[in-house]
Amino acid sequence: MDLSVSLCIAASFAILCTFYIGKSILVMDFSEYLPKNLKKAKLERLLAKRETPLQDSKIRKDIRKAFERVLIPLGKADQKLLTARMDLAFRKKIVSQIDVLNKNKLCRKIYVTDVVPIPKNNFETWNDDGREWRESVLKCSTLERFESMQGNRVQHEIYRKNSYLRILQSRHVRRTDKKENKKSYYHDMLRITCPSCGARVKLNSQQVTCEYCGAVIRNEFYDWQTESFEIYETISTNMKRFLQLLLSGFILFLSVFPCLYLIEDTEISLAAGVGAAILAFGTIVTPIICGKVKQDNLAKKIVGYSENYLRSCLNEYFSKNENDNDLLDFSIGTIKLLKVSNTDEITTVKSEVYGTKTFLPENKKPFTKKFKKKLTMQRARYPEKRKSDGEFFVEKECPSCGATFLPDENGCCSYCGYSLHGDSEKWKIKS
């Protein structure tokens, strides 16, 4: 077949296939081009006066508070406003960020509008045999500003139309409760009946006083502690599907064109082209699927594996070993397991860790760098088998939440429930 004819037929065939597939998977939405969704209108809503960042968001109170306990201290660059219930490594990270802001006499204000909770106005919860986790992701529009503490002069700002706010929290599950296979362990313990007067009392700490009769009630309910906070922007689902369709159409065109040019029979050449395209798709997709299966198999070799807890340990490691005074923030992205080896006592993991670091040089704009590190980590293979050494019952600082406490009969922090036996659960960086 002639070259120009082959090109035309291959292009037309690829466009038609892409069009018919796109009709079924793409949802055309032009609402973002309405006047109320343009940048000018969004900026007006973002900068509207409000007492707290999520005051008008119409989301659940506990979700709003979870986010604002991080947003407000950053917005005022005041570590005294930080809540007591935070993972120790995360607290050090936020305190370090506030110190850098104070050094530059700046505040990091994050304005939020048009909040759409994903997928519903609720937390996603799960547990991993030692901790109970909950996560909330809010789709919204944000304006992040680095403002001077005096005069509100804006040094730098980042506008994100399709932004996401993510908060991750956890709480330790008592050993006595782990026997039951539940998705949520303490959801029904937010309110109890006062044993003295019968009034309903809200449990917001380990020890509360009944406001009606003054009775002191000590409970063993472990409250949520913040593990991670992120703000990021991604392309929309429609745009992602459109780009995938575009790539698929291009591969189909490259597969069909040489077949049409080399084979005289049009039907046979089109069938051969489609077959070649399927092989090309398989060549691209197979390594991705195999890589995911490999990651799942490696994770299964680790007793009680939790990627979120591994991130917490890595955050602690990087916060201790980062000496750059201009470092404002860092985040751990993808963790790729390369090799897992077990002995009777120890689990050793080799991995690649991808992340980003944000720097704020004095009197300059913040900038971000990506990093990749290969790490070898170790941990006790069976953390729960560690025996008590008698020192757990001495008042000390909790390695998880930082509170000074006297461990209970199970060697657990009386504030966050962290088990000191679980020190052997921590991942230590070997190299």
DRENGULO-479686 format. One line per 3 residues: number of its first residue (from 0); their letters; for each residue x, y, z of C-alpha. Coordinates in Angstrom, 1 decimal. Layout:
// residues N
NUM = A = X,Y,Z; ...
END
This chain:
// residues 431
0 = MDL = 0.0,0.0,0.0; 1.2,3.5,-0.8; 3.0,5.4,2.1
3 = SVS = 0.6,8.4,2.2; -2.4,6.1,2.1; -1.0,3.9,4.8
6 = LCI = -0.4,7.0,7.0; -4.0,8.3,6.5; -5.7,4.9,7.2
9 = AAS = -3.5,4.2,10.2; -4.1,7.7,11.7; -7.9,7.5,11.0
12 = FAI = -8.1,4.0,12.5; -6.2,5.1,15.7; -8.3,8.2,16.1
15 = LCT = -11.6,6.4,15.7; -10.6,3.7,18.2; -9.4,6.3,20.7
18 = FYI = -12.6,8.3,20.2; -15.0,5.4,20.8; -13.0,4.2,23.9
21 = GKS = -12.8,7.8,25.2; -16.6,8.2,25.0; -17.1,5.5,27.5
24 = ILV = -14.4,6.4,30.1; -14.2,10.2,29.9; -16.7,12.5,31.6
27 = MDF = -16.9,15.9,29.9; -17.1,18.6,32.6; -16.8,22.2,31.6
30 = SEY = -17.9,23.5,35.1; -14.3,24.5,35.9; -14.5,27.2,33.2
33 = LPK = -17.5,28.9,34.8; -16.8,32.4,36.2; -17.0,31.2,39.8
36 = NLK = -14.3,28.6,39.2; -11.8,30.9,37.5; -8.6,31.9,39.4
39 = KAK = -9.8,35.5,40.3; -13.0,34.2,41.9; -11.2,31.5,43.8
42 = LER = -8.6,33.9,45.1; -11.4,36.1,46.5; -12.9,33.1,48.3
45 = LLA = -9.4,32.0,49.5; -8.6,35.3,51.0; -12.0,35.9,52.6
48 = KRE = -11.8,36.6,56.3; -12.4,33.6,58.6; -11.4,32.6,62.1
51 = TPL = -9.9,29.3,61.2; -8.6,27.9,57.8; -11.5,25.4,57.4
54 = QDS = -14.2,27.4,59.1; -16.6,27.4,56.2; -15.7,24.0,54.7
57 = KIR = -18.9,22.1,55.9; -16.9,19.0,56.8; -17.2,17.0,60.0
60 = KDI = -15.9,18.6,63.1; -13.3,15.9,64.0; -11.9,16.0,60.4
63 = RKA = -11.7,19.8,60.5; -9.9,19.8,63.9; -7.4,17.1,62.7
66 = FER = -6.3,19.4,59.9; -6.4,22.7,61.8; -4.2,21.4,64.5
69 = VLI = -1.4,21.5,61.9; -2.5,24.4,59.8; -3.0,26.9,62.6
72 = PLG = 0.5,26.5,64.2; 2.2,26.8,60.8; 0.0,29.9,59.9
75 = KAD = 1.2,31.6,63.1; 4.7,30.0,63.2; 4.0,29.3,66.9
78 = QKL = 5.0,25.8,68.2; 3.1,26.5,71.5; -0.1,26.0,69.5
81 = LTA = 0.9,22.4,68.6; -1.4,19.7,70.0; -0.1,17.3,72.5
84 = RMD = -1.2,14.3,70.5; 1.5,14.0,67.8; 4.0,11.4,66.8
87 = LAF = 7.3,12.4,68.2; 9.1,12.3,64.9; 6.4,14.3,63.2
90 = RKK = 6.4,16.8,66.1; 10.2,17.3,65.6; 9.7,17.8,61.9
93 = IVS = 7.0,20.5,62.5; 9.0,22.2,65.2; 12.0,22.3,62.9
96 = QID = 9.9,23.9,60.2; 8.5,26.5,62.6; 12.1,27.3,63.7
99 = VLN = 13.2,27.9,60.1; 10.1,30.2,59.6; 10.9,32.1,62.7
102 = KNK = 14.6,32.5,61.6; 13.3,34.1,58.4; 10.5,36.0,60.3
105 = LCR = 7.9,34.4,58.2; 4.6,32.5,58.6; 3.4,29.7,56.3
108 = KIY = -0.3,30.4,55.8; -2.4,27.9,53.9; -5.7,29.3,52.7
111 = VTD = -8.4,26.7,51.7; -11.6,26.9,49.8; -14.1,24.7,47.8
114 = VVP = -13.4,21.6,50.0; -14.7,18.3,48.5; -14.1,15.4,50.9
117 = IPK = -12.9,12.2,49.2; -14.7,9.8,48.9; -17.2,10.8,51.6
120 = NNF = -17.2,13.2,54.6; -15.5,10.6,56.7; -12.1,9.0,57.7
123 = ETW = -10.9,5.9,56.0; -9.8,3.5,58.8; -7.9,0.2,59.0
126 = NDD = -5.6,-1.6,61.4; -2.4,-3.6,61.0; -2.4,-5.8,64.1
129 = GRE = -0.6,-3.3,66.3; -2.0,0.1,65.4; -5.3,1.5,64.2
132 = WRE = -5.0,4.1,61.5; -7.3,6.7,60.0; -6.7,8.9,57.0
135 = SVL = -8.6,11.8,55.4; -7.9,13.4,52.0; -9.6,16.7,51.1
138 = KCS = -9.8,17.9,47.5; -9.8,21.6,47.4; -8.2,24.8,46.1
141 = TLE = -5.4,26.2,48.2; -3.2,29.3,48.3; 0.1,28.8,50.2
144 = RFE = 1.7,32.0,51.3; 5.0,32.8,53.1; 4.1,36.1,54.8
147 = SMQ = 6.3,38.3,57.0; 5.2,38.3,60.6; 5.0,42.1,60.6
150 = GNR = 3.2,43.9,57.8; 1.9,40.8,56.1; 4.3,41.3,53.2
153 = VQH = 4.1,38.2,50.9; 7.5,36.8,50.1; 6.3,33.9,48.0
156 = EIY = 3.0,32.2,47.2; 1.8,29.0,45.5; -1.7,28.7,44.0
159 = RKN = -3.0,25.2,43.6; -6.4,24.9,41.8; -6.6,21.1,42.1
162 = SYL = -5.0,20.6,45.5; -5.2,17.8,48.1; -4.8,18.0,51.9
165 = RIL = -4.0,14.7,53.6; -3.8,13.9,57.3; -2.8,10.5,58.7
168 = QSR = -3.4,9.6,62.3; -2.9,6.4,64.4; -3.3,5.0,67.9
171 = HVR = -1.9,1.9,69.5; -4.1,-1.0,70.2; -3.8,-2.7,73.6
174 = RTD = -2.6,-6.3,73.5; -5.7,-7.4,75.3; -7.9,-5.9,72.5
177 = KKE = -5.8,-7.4,69.7; -7.4,-10.7,70.3; -10.6,-9.5,68.6
180 = NKK = -10.4,-9.0,64.9; -12.0,-5.5,64.5; -11.7,-2.7,62.0
183 = SYY = -12.0,-0.1,64.7; -11.3,-0.8,68.4; -12.2,2.3,70.4
186 = HDM = -14.9,4.1,68.3; -17.6,3.5,70.9; -15.6,4.9,73.8
189 = LRI = -15.9,8.6,73.0; -18.6,9.0,75.7; -19.2,7.0,78.9
192 = TCP = -21.6,7.1,81.8; -20.1,8.7,85.0; -20.1,5.9,87.7
195 = SCG = -20.8,8.6,90.4; -23.8,10.6,89.1; -24.8,8.8,85.8
198 = ARV = -24.1,11.8,83.5; -22.7,11.4,80.1; -19.0,12.3,80.1
201 = KLN = -16.9,13.0,77.0; -13.5,11.2,77.0; -10.9,13.6,75.5
204 = SQQ = -7.9,12.5,77.6; -6.7,9.7,79.8; -8.1,11.4,82.9
207 = VTC = -11.2,13.5,82.9; -13.3,15.2,85.5; -17.1,15.0,85.5
210 = EYC = -18.4,18.5,85.0; -21.6,17.7,87.0; -20.3,16.0,90.2
213 = GAV = -16.5,16.5,90.0; -15.7,12.8,90.0; -12.3,12.0,88.5
216 = IRN = -12.5,9.3,85.8; -9.4,7.5,84.5; -9.9,5.6,81.3
219 = EFY = -7.7,3.5,79.1; -8.9,5.0,75.8; -6.0,5.8,73.5
222 = DWQ = -6.6,8.9,71.5; -5.5,9.6,67.9; -2.0,11.1,67.3
225 = TES = -1.1,12.9,64.1; 1.5,11.0,62.0; 1.7,12.9,58.8
228 = FEI = 0.4,16.0,57.0; 0.8,16.7,53.2; -0.3,19.3,50.7
231 = YET = 0.1,18.4,47.0; -1.4,18.8,43.6; -2.2,16.2,40.9
234 = IST = -3.8,16.2,37.5; -7.5,15.3,37.4; -8.7,11.8,36.7
237 = NMK = -10.1,12.9,33.3; -6.8,14.4,32.3; -4.9,11.3,33.4
240 = RFL = -7.3,9.1,31.3; -7.0,11.4,28.4; -3.2,11.2,28.4
243 = QLL = -3.4,7.4,28.7; -5.8,7.4,25.7; -3.4,9.6,23.8
246 = LSG = -0.5,7.3,24.4; -2.6,4.2,23.6; -3.7,5.8,20.3
249 = FIL = -0.1,6.7,19.4; 1.0,3.1,20.1; -1.9,1.8,18.0
252 = FLS = -0.9,4.1,15.1; 2.7,3.0,15.3; 1.6,-0.7,15.2
255 = VFP = -0.9,-0.4,12.4; 1.0,1.9,10.0; 3.9,-0.5,9.1
258 = CLY = 1.5,-3.4,8.8; -0.6,-1.4,6.3; 2.5,-0.4,4.4
261 = LIE = 4.0,-3.9,4.2; 0.9,-6.1,3.8; -1.3,-5.7,0.7
264 = DTE = -4.6,-7.1,2.2; -6.1,-4.3,4.3; -8.1,-6.5,6.6
267 = ISL = -5.1,-8.8,7.3; -2.9,-5.7,7.8; -5.3,-4.1,10.3
270 = AAG = -5.7,-7.4,12.2; -1.9,-7.7,12.3; -1.6,-4.1,13.5
273 = VGA = -4.1,-4.6,16.3; -2.2,-7.8,17.3; 1.1,-5.9,17.4
276 = AIL = -0.5,-3.1,19.5; -1.8,-5.7,22.0; 1.7,-7.1,22.3
279 = AFG = 3.1,-3.6,22.7; 0.6,-2.9,25.5; 1.5,-6.2,27.1
282 = TIV = 5.2,-5.4,27.0; 4.5,-2.1,28.8; 2.0,-3.3,31.4
285 = TPI = 3.5,-6.7,32.3; 6.6,-5.2,34.1; 4.3,-2.8,36.1
288 = ICG = 2.0,-5.7,37.2; 5.0,-8.0,38.0; 6.6,-5.2,40.0
291 = KVK = 3.5,-4.7,42.1; 3.2,-8.5,42.7; 6.8,-8.6,43.7
294 = QDN = 6.3,-5.7,46.2; 3.3,-7.5,47.7; 5.2,-10.8,48.1
297 = LAK = 8.2,-9.0,49.7; 5.8,-7.2,52.1; 4.3,-10.6,53.1
300 = KIV = 7.7,-11.8,54.2; 7.8,-9.1,56.9; 5.9,-10.0,60.1
303 = GYS = 3.3,-7.3,60.9; 4.5,-5.1,58.1; 3.0,-1.6,58.0
306 = ENY = 4.2,0.9,55.3; 2.9,3.8,57.3; 4.9,2.8,60.3
309 = LRS = 8.0,2.4,58.2; 7.5,5.9,56.9; 7.3,7.1,60.5
312 = CLN = 10.6,5.5,61.3; 12.2,7.0,58.1; 10.9,10.4,59.1
315 = EYF = 12.6,10.0,62.4; 15.8,8.9,60.8; 15.9,11.8,58.3
318 = SKN = 15.0,14.4,60.9; 18.0,13.3,63.0; 20.4,13.1,60.2
321 = END = 19.6,16.3,58.2; 21.9,19.2,59.1; 21.0,21.8,56.5
324 = NDL = 19.7,24.9,58.4; 17.7,26.0,55.4; 15.6,22.8,55.3
327 = LDF = 12.0,23.7,55.7; 10.2,20.4,55.1; 10.7,17.0,53.6
330 = SIG = 8.4,14.2,52.7; 8.8,10.5,52.0; 7.1,9.4,48.7
333 = TIK = 7.5,6.0,47.2; 9.1,3.2,49.2; 10.3,0.4,46.9
336 = LLK = 11.3,-2.9,48.6; 14.2,-4.6,46.9; 15.1,-7.5,49.1
339 = VSN = 13.8,-9.0,52.4; 15.8,-11.5,54.3; 14.9,-13.2,57.6
342 = TDE = 16.9,-14.9,60.4; 15.4,-16.4,63.5; 15.8,-13.0,65.3
345 = ITT = 16.1,-10.2,62.7; 14.4,-9.0,59.5; 16.6,-7.1,57.1
348 = VKS = 15.1,-5.0,54.3; 16.9,-3.3,51.4; 14.9,-0.6,49.8
351 = EVY = 14.8,2.5,47.6; 13.2,5.6,49.1; 12.0,8.5,47.0
354 = GTK = 11.1,11.8,48.5; 11.3,15.6,48.3; 13.0,18.3,50.3
357 = TFL = 11.9,21.9,50.5; 14.4,24.6,51.4; 13.9,28.2,52.5
360 = PEN = 17.1,30.2,52.2; 17.2,33.5,54.0; 15.6,36.3,52.1
363 = KKP = 14.9,34.0,49.1; 12.1,32.0,47.7; 11.6,28.4,48.8
366 = FTK = 12.6,25.7,46.4; 12.1,21.9,46.2; 14.5,19.1,45.4
369 = KFK = 13.8,15.4,44.8; 16.0,12.7,46.4; 16.5,9.0,46.1
372 = KKL = 18.3,6.9,48.7; 19.1,3.2,49.0; 18.8,2.0,52.6
375 = TMQ = 19.3,-1.2,54.5; 17.0,-1.4,57.5; 16.7,-3.9,60.4
378 = RAR = 14.1,-4.8,62.9; 13.3,-7.7,65.3; 11.5,-10.4,63.3
381 = YPE = 8.9,-11.1,66.1; 8.7,-7.8,68.1; 6.0,-9.1,70.4
384 = KRK = 8.3,-11.8,71.8; 10.6,-9.4,73.5; 10.6,-9.9,77.3
387 = SDG = 10.1,-7.2,79.9; 13.4,-6.1,81.6; 11.9,-4.4,84.6
390 = EFF = 12.8,-0.9,83.6; 9.5,-0.3,81.8; 7.9,0.6,85.0
393 = VEK = 10.1,3.7,85.6; 8.7,7.1,84.6; 10.2,8.0,81.3
396 = ECP = 9.6,9.9,78.0; 7.4,8.1,75.5; 9.4,7.5,72.3
399 = SCG = 6.2,7.8,70.3; 4.3,10.9,71.6; 6.9,12.4,73.9
402 = ATF = 4.8,12.5,77.1; 6.4,11.7,80.4; 4.5,8.8,81.8
405 = LPD = 4.4,5.8,84.1; 3.8,2.6,82.0; 0.8,0.5,82.8
408 = ENG = 0.8,-3.2,83.6; 1.3,-4.0,80.0; 4.3,-1.7,79.6
411 = CCS = 2.2,0.8,77.6; 2.3,4.6,77.6; -0.7,5.8,79.5
414 = YCG = -1.3,8.7,77.0; -0.9,7.2,73.5; -0.9,3.4,74.3
417 = YSL = 2.6,2.9,72.8; 4.1,-0.4,74.0; 7.7,-0.1,75.1
420 = HGD = 8.0,-3.8,74.2; 7.3,-2.4,70.7; 10.7,-0.6,70.7
423 = SEK = 11.8,-3.7,68.9; 9.2,-2.9,66.2; 11.2,0.2,65.2
426 = WKI = 13.1,0.0,61.9; 16.8,0.9,62.5; 18.8,2.2,59.5
429 = KS = 21.9,-0.1,59.2; 23.4,1.6,56.2
END
